[in-house]
């Protein structure tokens, strides 16, 4: 028999408190205990809507989240352009490494860019690895454009902050580059008539061209997030049979890309000297939140199929979280905030799994 919703909420809040208590009681982190070394002077974020912190606010696109109910649980309770009710996984990465939350590049003045040395976020919703991805929705910053903007940051801004080239090179080599992009290429461009291996190879060729560009610009420490299980997201499972079940065929296609990505990182590790890669298995983390096989105690307490916003979701082609949409009263009772993006709680649980349990994120070896 199902538990009353009020009891579910109380148990969930207790679970969150226990997570927080266990985290605060953990031993103090040292350089030896911090995952991936730590002591990064800056975090540079490249990606899509999973980690966009407001760049699309400043672009001519339909893909925006700078209105309520987005941001309801963020600092100050106001929308920022993050596609959820609160912090993203990039925010939790910054928090773990004791860095400020990374501001969106498009929202910064030239003076601000000249004075920021702790990182910038270039991520853009709907965009992907391929230049044409997401353009049907409006303007966005593709992977190559984001790397272009990072190069511009070096040339126009960072070079003003460091007295010598060696100081700038040290800053770049010691900074963390978080990259989370590629799922929109599947959402917008992939169809079942395509060869899954060929499509994955095409994406990876372009992906690693841009990784090599970043390496050529001075990046040496990469945090690589793999692609989410697209077949289990509300916009997909609203149409599966039985309704609510994952599209396993679509997940398999994404898993092919993820396996090739993981293997390619080992080769890149051998190719580049003094370069490190941390691989984040976001795919299996999100799968784990869905069912009883998950190790997370909250799995049976959370709504794992329907989004918080809109609160009434029928999976229609135009159904999304829009201005004026009603939303659930407690977003943390859901894994998904809207049909495409996780809640802050899901992102927080990711940070626990990645940094404290260390089941999701692993340093790439040869």
N, C-alpha and C positions, 0 to 999 in steps of 0.2 A: 504494500500500500504506500502511495506517495506521501511524503511528509508535507505538512502545511507550508505554504510559501513563507510565512513569517518565521517558522522554525528553520527553514532552509537558510534564510537570510542571517539569522542569529548564528547558526553553525558556521556559515561562511565567514562571517566577521570574526568569529573565534579562531578559525583557521588562519586568517590573515594576521591576527594578533600573535598567534603562535609562531608564524613565519618570521615576523618582525622581532619577536623576543629571541628566537634561535639565532637570528642574524646578529643582533646587538650583543649577544653573549659570546659570540665567536671570538677566538683569540685575535689580538690586533694583527693586522696584515703587515708583513714586512716585504721587502723586495723579493725574498725567497719564496714567500707564500702567495703573493699576488699572481693571478693567472696571467701568463704572457709577459711577466716581468714588471710591468707597470712603470711608474715614474715618467709617463709621457708628458711632454710639455704642451701638446696640443692633440685634438681629435678632429680630423677632417672626414666629413661624411659625404658619401656619394651613393645615390640610390633612387628609390621611387617613393610612393606614398607611405610605405611602411615606416619610413624614417624622415619624410619631408617635415620640416619644422616651420614652414610658411613661405617657401619660394613661390608656390603657385598662387599665393595671394596677389602677386605682382605680375602675373602673366594673363594674357587674353585666352582664357580657357573656362570650360564649364566645370572642370575638376577643381573645386575649391571646398574648403571646410572652415572658412573664417566667419562662421555664424553659429549661434546656438542650434542644437544642444551640444555641438562639438566643444571640447574644452571645459565641460562642466566640472571636472575634477582636477583640472590643471591649476597651477599656482594662480590664485586670484579668481578662479572660476570663469575665466573668459576664453573664448576661442582664439587660437593663435595661428591656425592653418595646419595644425596637426590633425591627422585623420583618425581621431578617437576621442575619448572623453578625458584623456590625461596624457601621461608621459609615454613616449615611444621607447623601443628597445635601444635606440641610439642615446636617448636621455639616460637610461639606466647604465649604459656603458660609461658615459661621462661621469655619472655619480660614483660608480665603482672605482674609477681611476682618479677620483678627487679632482675633476675638472668642471668648469662651468658648463651649463647646458649650451649646446652649440647653436649660435644664431644663424638664421637663414641668410644666405648671400644676397638675395634679391632685395631684402629689406634693410640692408646696411648702406649708410651714406659713405662717400669716399673717405671722409674723416674717420668714421668708425672702422672702416677696413684698414686704414693706416695704423690703427691703435690696437687691433686684435691680434694676439699671438697665441691664443689658446684654442684656436680652431674655428672652422666655418663649415656650415652645412650647405651643400649644393643640390641635395636630393629634390626630385620633382615628380609629383604624382602623374600617373598615366604613361610616363616615359619608360623606355627600356634600353636594351643593349643596341638594338638596331635603330638607325636614325628615323625611320618612318613610323615606328611604334607609337601609338597613342595620339597621333596628330589629328585623327578624326574628331577628337573631343576639343581640340584647341592647341594652343602653343604649350610646349613643355621642353624641358632640358634633357636631351638624350645623354647617354653615357659619354660620348665623345665631346659633347658641348660642356658637360660638367668638368671634364678633364681640361678643356680649353679655359674654363673660368678659373680653375685652380692654377693653371699656368699664369693667367692674368694676375691672380692674387700674388704670386711670387714676384712677377716682374714689376707690378705697379705698387704693391703694398708691403710685402715682407722684406723686400730689398731695402726699404727705408728704415726698417726696424733693427736691422743687424748691421754692425759696423763693417764686418768683413764677410767675404764669401764663405770662409770656413765656418763662421758662426751660423750663417744661414744653412749651410749644408748639414751641420750638426743638428740644428732644429728640425729639419725635414727628416733626417735619418732616424731621429729619436721619437718623432710623432707617430701617432696611430692613425691609419687610414681604414675606416670602416666602409665596406662596400656591400650593398644589398640591392640588387637589381636583376631583372630578367624575367620575372613572372608575367609582366605586361606583354612581353613579346609573345607569350603563349596565349594570353587573353585576347589580343587584338589580331595576331597574324597566323597562328597555328590552326590548321584544320585537319580532320581525320584522314584526308586523302594524302597528306604529306608523309614522308618518311621521317619517323621520329629521330632516328640516329643522325640523318642528314641535317635536320633542323637544329638539333643540339650542337652538332659540329659547327654549323654556321654561326650560331650564337657564341660559342666558345672561341672561335677564331677572332671575332671582333672584341670579345671580352678581354682576351689576353693581349691583343694589340694595345688596348687602353691601359692594362696593367703594366705593360712594358713602357708605355709613355710615362706613367706615374713613376716608375722606377728610374727612368731617364731624368725625371725632374728632381729626384732625390728621395723618393719614398722607399722605405726599407721594412716597415712593419705593417702588415696587412691583416685586417679582421674581415674574413670573407663569409658572408651569410648565404647559405644555399636557398633554393626556392621553396616556397610554401606548398602544401598539398592542395593545389587549386581545386581538385575534385571534391573536397570536403567543405568548401565555403558556401555560405547561405545562398549566394546568387546561382550556384550550381545545383546544390542538393534540393532546391525548391522544385526542380524539374526531373529528378531521378525517380526510378521505380525500383523498390518502394520509395516514396517521398521521404527525404531525410537521409537516405543512404548515400555514401560517397560514390562518385564516378571513378571507379577503380582504373578504367582505361586511361582517363586523363591524368590521374595520379601516377600511373606507370610511365607515361610520356615525360612528366616532370622529373620522375625518379631517374630516368635515363640521363637527363641533363645533369642532375646532381651527382650521379656516380662518375660521369666523365669529368665534371668539375673537380671532384675530390682527387681523382687520379691525376689530373693535369697539374694540380697544385704541387704534388710530389715532384713532378718533372720540373716545374718552375723553381722549386726549392733547390734542385740540383743545378739548374741553369744560372741562377743569380747567387752571387756570393754575398755574405753578410745580410741576407734577406730572410725574414721570418713570415710565416703564414699561420694564422689561427683559423680553423674551419669550424663554422657554426652550423649544426644540423637543425635548422629551424623546421625543416620538413617533418622530421620524426617528433620534434617537440609538439607541434600543433596536432599531429595525429594522436599523440599520447593524451592530449586533453579531452579527446572525444569519448573514450570508452573506458570500461572497467579494467582494461589492461594497463591503464595509466598508473604510474606510481604516485600521482598527486592525489592527496586526500580530498581535494575539492571536486574531483571529476563528477561525482554523483550529486553534487550540490549545484552545479552550474548548468545553465541552458547552453547546450553545445551545438544547437542547430539554427536557432533563430537569432537575428540581431536585436540589439537594444533599440536601435533606431533604423527604420520606423518601427514603432511598437506593434503595429499590425502589418505583418509581412506576408505577401502572397507570391513573391518571386516574379512579379511582372517585369517586363523589359525596362520600364521606366521607374520601377520601385527602388528608391534609394533614400538616404537620409538627406533631406533638403530643408531649406528655410521653411519654418512652420511645421515641420514634421513632429509628430508626437514621439516621445521616447519612453523607455521604461524608467521607473522611479529610481532604481538602484542598478546602475550599469555593471557593478561588480558581481551581479548574479548571472552575467552572460560572459561567454568567451569572446563573442563578436559584438563590437559596438555598432557597426553598420554592416551591410552585406559583404564587404570586402576587407574590413580591417578589425583587428583585435581590440579588446578593451585594455585599459590601463592595468587591470588585474592580471590579464593574460601576459602582458609585457613584463610585469613584475615577477610573475612566476617563471618566465623565461630567464630573467636575470638570476633568480635563485638557482635554476637548473644549470645555467652556464657558469656562473662565478663561484657559487658556494658548493653545490652538489657536484659540479664539474662533469655532468653527464652529457651535456649538449655541445660544449665547445672544447676543441682539442687542438693542440699545437701540431702542425704538420711535420712529420719526420720524413726521412728519405724512403 
